[in-house]
Amino acid sequence: MSSTPTILEDVTGSEASLRRFLHGLPGVDQVGAEARAAGLATRSIKTTAKAYALDLAIRMVDLTTLEGQDTPGKVRALSAKAMRPDPSDPTCPATAAVCVYPDMVGIAKEALGTSGVHVAAVATAFPSGRAALDIKLADTRDAVEAGADEIDMVIDRGAFLAGRYQHVYDEIVAVREACRRPDGEDAHLKVIFETGELQTYDNVRRASWLAMMAGAHFIKTSTGKVQPAATLPVTLVMLQAVRDYRALTGQMVGVKPAGGIRTAKDAIKYLVMVNEVAGEEWLDPAWFRFGASTLLNDLLMQRTKMTTGRYSGPDYFTLD
Amino acid sequence: MPSPFEYAPAPESRAIVDLKPSYGLFIDGQFVEGHGTPFKTISPATEEVLSEIAEADQADIDAAVKAARRAYDRVWSRMPGRERAKYLYRIARIIQERSRELAVLESLDNGKPIKESRDVDVPTVAAHFFYYAGWADKLEYAGHGADPQPLGVAAQVIPWNFPLLMLAWKIAPALACGNTVVLKPAETTPLTALLFVEICQQADLPPGVVNIVTGAGATGQALVGHPGVDKVAFTGSTEVGKAIARSVAGTSKRVTLELGGKAANIVFDDAPIDQAVEGIVDGIFFNQGHVCCAGSRLLVQESVVEDVLERLKARMSTLRMGDPLDKNTDIGAINSGEQLKRIRELSEVGDAEGAERWEVACDLPTKGFWFPPTLFTGVSQAHRIAREEIFGPVLSVLTFRTPAEALEKANNTPYGLSAGVWTDKGSLILKMASSLRAGVVWANTFNKFDPTSPFGGYKESGYGREGGRHGLEAYLRTPHESAR
């Protein structure tokens, strides 16, 4: 069963029709897209607008640890940070989620309890995606069974670059099915393109449509393991895709830039872009996320500065 | 419903600008009183009076031309190119150092958003001086003869749409080639020219090399008609340009004219649509459409017109109009009440001719001169809004079926300053660029300016080129002329 909207069913029927559709999407002019992103980045966000943006950005953070050295202790600490990013200020909102490897889902779930902070798990042989489909599906089911609310999968970039779009599509559809929980609800599926490997904006636009048609709840730039990770122009192209997809199908899809977003200033540039390109409906943790780890503390530091009028040092903010 | 993410006001401070209650004329290295009737310059965004400006009469013009001649004969034309270059480099660097001050003053006096004066106008001004400074000691290699000589005194009259940038386009090449100048800024935007002379003083530019006379049309007429000038350079309307051409006919004065335009911005069905929409917006709404090379005629292939218009309207709705000094303002004020009247009149003609008007719904400030970003659909070549230059934020949308028809329609205008082509097909870009009768053809971009690139018109958009190596020719005696 696929969740492709009726209007696009003809498109996803065969390799040939899928290719025709994706290659028929309007091209992206690199210079123009980068100029537009740079133009939006000059917006000056001050006072009340800045306060709003900082809190929203905190609420949109998927606080992430994806290391070989992750331990239960590290994940518990990260979960505590996600629930109470600024222990000295009860008005500070919690982050959207913590993002961990599948074997840490149970620990995170337990630590987060009923706080409302989601557990997101990377799956499908993250970050390379180089494994057989049943292994990817088992990886996904494992995370879902352990209680993951959200699954961040990677696409098969090799297949995509070789032009085997149907293969990529079918995999996303299969993973989406593996996201089904016994209660019938779906864990939310984020589809990672690894835009640093797809390289061109035309590829990013095609991957966006491919993933949306296959039933992605979110489209996500990067794993954080490949450089460049998230950039403003890549995110611009993805925001245009979700905007156009809604115009065509009526369905909203979320966007998650991940990797390399470290400062509050950068985060605000992304929010300006969400506001002016996709539209204000996307200014919500349900529709836009930041995949980040160090970003949170800079947001907190700026937030404290807004309320106290003074900058404080990094020692006043918890490491995790 | 207001957006939850309402950008708070982010005004650039005016404090950096030291506005004087009145300004005189700048002649022979100092400010002197004018003998005409002083006039006021206002902020078009608020109608606040900014300063009182002297008007130059015939005797003042005479004094300015004499000062320029003296500086030419005694100092500037004899100075080695590498020495002239030093002054130009110095001016360029001071412009960079005082860029914020220049940008704020330009936005105050002109009404354009600070974003544009800060990110486009002033950096391009500095770049222009740097570029021509580099030519000053290399003129013999510019392809205009083995030993090119300056012309003498240049009379330069510039418009109000890019006051400081047009000043740079005129003064930088003139000085690099060894000419001296008398320049008249537009009467609604004299302030940055008067700040520029402070920069000349700061750079120790010899007196008389740059002279500024202020006033309106009559002052400009007196300047270009003065028998002591060797060269006339004008940027402005085609009507005034023609009058200037007539007045200098039969004299030995050299003339370059950069006049009006009604540029076609051509969008083919395979264009990168999102970027094309940005280009359409840049093409017509940049600087409130007060751009001679504005893409005021949008030619869209009929097969994609609905998609393009839908995206264009959505994009136009995100344009932020208001206080020119707010850093988030995209669209500023119309430069004058007179210009606003003309924009309104021509838009009403559009209504009367049966075109369909669509404008961004926004509250206009009660004071000052404002016109919302507007487009007209259902426009044909026969409509006046498709033929006459509106010089405001008003876009006429026409359609075409084939490249040949696009070309025919694009060239079917008395103007020929610029054009834009949007397509993913390289061969089509080359074909269009070689067949469009326009001085500049932009491919998958619009309104991009660079000092290295020549700029100028075909047909009634004028003659002569500004910018680049070609721009030097307007200020040098060519071997052909020297032989005469």
Interface residues (C-beta under 8 A of the other chain):
Chain A: P26 G27 V28 D29 V31 G32 A33 A35 R36 T42 R43 S44 I45 K46 T47 T48 A49 K50 Y52 A53 L56 Q240 L271 V272 N275 E276 E280 L283
Chain B: S3 P4 F5 E6 Y7 A8 P9 A10 K115 D119 D270 A271 P272 I273 D274 Q275 E278 G279 T318 K327 N328 D424 N444 T445
